[in-house]
Amino acid sequence: MTRPAACLFDLDGLLLDTEPLHAQAWQAAAAHFGRSLRPEEVLALRGRRRLDCADQVRQWIHQSGGPCLSNAELLEVRQPIAEALLPQAAAMPGAQALVERCHALGIPMALATSSSREAVTLKSQPHPWLQLIERRVHGDDPELLAGKPAPDVFLLAARRLGVDPSDCWAFEDSIAGACSAQAAGCQVHVLLPNDGVCAQYPPEVICLQSLAELRL
């Protein structure tokens, strides 16, 4: 098997089991303003940047007869909830072993995440193995023009590693993230969520039930 020139990793729901915690925080924030989020709405938020999610949630709140909020007003409620929850996130099965294997083989790695630098620091503290991924593109990176599903985050990660995106393996769990990586030209591996099926994702992705399935 030909190894990739680099591996580009999402974080939430891929390396760390944060998605249920993010969902809980968005649901609580919306409920504070009188709006209950449906399961399909929570799913639509996966993989997207915080401000993009806030834009969407406050639109749902207003469309349902709730107040017309700013992102700052919504996030003032949401962020303390998320910050209390996220350090509890466990590593996804096989994630640490995969990162350590890439490091041992000398395969360059980059984090391509929608999370802000501050949020990544918060979530990463209990997981020192994540420090093996030295190159990072965060959702609030000043060079990042558009968040997932736009391809920018993966293009920027590949550029910082000095490799062609088409020679990279990208690892994702969300539909938005998979579309982003595919649009960047990467070979995309999708870790299926518990409620996910491969047919929901773009064609030609490689679907995994666990990162432990992958062999390098």
WONORJO-V590975 format. One record per residue. N is the residue number from 1. RES is the residue in one small letter. OMEGA is omega in whole degrees, -180 to 180 (none if undefined). Layout:
<<N & RES & OMEGA> <N & RES & OMEGA>>
This chain:
<<1 & m & 177> <2 & t & -180> <3 & r & -179> <4 & p & 174> <5 & a & 178> <6 & a & 174> <7 & c & -178> <8 & l & -172> <9 & f & 160> <10 & d & 179> <11 & l & -173> <12 & d & 180> <13 & g & -179> <14 & l & 176> <15 & l & 179> <16 & l & -177> <17 & d & -176> <18 & t & -171> <19 & e & 176> <20 & p & 180> <21 & l & 174> <22 & h & 180> <23 & a & 180> <24 & q & -179> <25 & a & 178> <26 & w & 179> <27 & q & -180> <28 & a & -180> <29 & a & 178> <30 & a & 179> <31 & a & 177> <32 & h & 180> <33 & f & 172> <34 & g & -178> <35 & r & 175> <36 & s & 180> <37 & l & 178> <38 & r & -179> <39 & p & -179> <40 & e & 177> <41 & e & 177> <42 & v & 179> <43 & l & -178> <44 & a & 180> <45 & l & -174> <46 & r & 174> <47 & g & -175> <48 & r & 180> <49 & r & -176> <50 & r & -178> <51 & l & 176> <52 & d & 177> <53 & c & -180> <54 & a & 176> <55 & d & -177> <56 & q & -176> <57 & v & -179> <58 & r & 173> <59 & q & 178> <60 & w & 180> <61 & i & -178> <62 & h & -180> <63 & q & 180> <64 & s & 178> <65 & g & 179> <66 & g & -178> <67 & p & 174> <68 & c & -172> <69 & l & 166> <70 & s & 175> <71 & n & -178> <72 & a & -179> <73 & e & 179> <74 & l & -177> <75 & l & 176> <76 & e & 177> <77 & v & -172> <78 & r & -170> <79 & q & 177> <80 & p & 178> <81 & i & -179> <82 & a & -177> <83 & e & 176> <84 & a & -175> <85 & l & -166> <86 & l & 177> <87 & p & 179> <88 & q & -172> <89 & a & 176> <90 & a & 173> <91 & a & 174> <92 & m & -180> <93 & p & 178> <94 & g & -175> <95 & a & -178> <96 & q & -180> <97 & a & -180> <98 & l & 180> <99 & v & 179> <100 & e & 177> <101 & r & 177> <102 & c & 179> <103 & h & -179> <104 & a & -180> <105 & l & -179> <106 & g & 178> <107 & i & 179> <108 & p & -178> <109 & m & 172> <110 & a & 173> <111 & l & 179> <112 & a & -168> <113 & t & 174> <114 & s & -179> <115 & s & 177> <116 & s & 177> <117 & r & -179> <118 & e & -179> <119 & a & 179> <120 & v & 177> <121 & t & 180> <122 & l & -176> <123 & k & -174> <124 & s & -173> <125 & q & 179> <126 & p & -172> <127 & h & -176> <128 & p & 178> <129 & w & 178> <130 & l & 178> <131 & q & 175> <132 & l & 177> <133 & i & -171> <134 & e & 179> <135 & r & -175> <136 & r & 169> <137 & v & -179> <138 & h & -180> <139 & g & 178> <140 & d & 178> <141 & d & -178> <142 & p & 179> <143 & e & -178> <144 & l & -175> <145 & l & -178> <146 & a & 179> <147 & g & 176> <148 & k & 16> <149 & p & 173> <150 & a & -174> <151 & p & -168> <152 & d & -174> <153 & v & 179> <154 & f & 176> <155 & l & -180> <156 & l & 178> <157 & a & 179> <158 & a & 180> <159 & r & -180> <160 & r & 176> <161 & l & -180> <162 & g & -179> <163 & v & 176> <164 & d & 179> <165 & p & -178> <166 & s & 178> <167 & d & -176> <168 & c & 166> <169 & w & 177> <170 & a & -177> <171 & f & -175> <172 & e & 172> <173 & d & -176> <174 & s & 176> <175 & i & 179> <176 & a & -180> <177 & g & 179> <178 & a & 177> <179 & c & 179> <180 & s & -178> <181 & a & 179> <182 & q & 179> <183 & a & 177> <184 & a & 179> <185 & g & -179> <186 & c & 165> <187 & q & -168> <188 & v & 172> <189 & h & -178> <190 & v & 171> <191 & l & -174> <192 & l & 170> <193 & p & -179> <194 & n & -178> <195 & d & -175> <196 & g & 174> <197 & v & -173> <198 & c & -178> <199 & a & 179> <200 & q & -171> <201 & y & 179> <202 & p & 178> <203 & p & 175> <204 & e & 173> <205 & v & 176> <206 & i & -175> <207 & c & -180> <208 & l & 172> <209 & q & 179> <210 & s & 175> <211 & l & 178> <212 & a & 179> <213 & e & -172> <214 & l & 177> <215 & r & 177> <216 & l & none>>
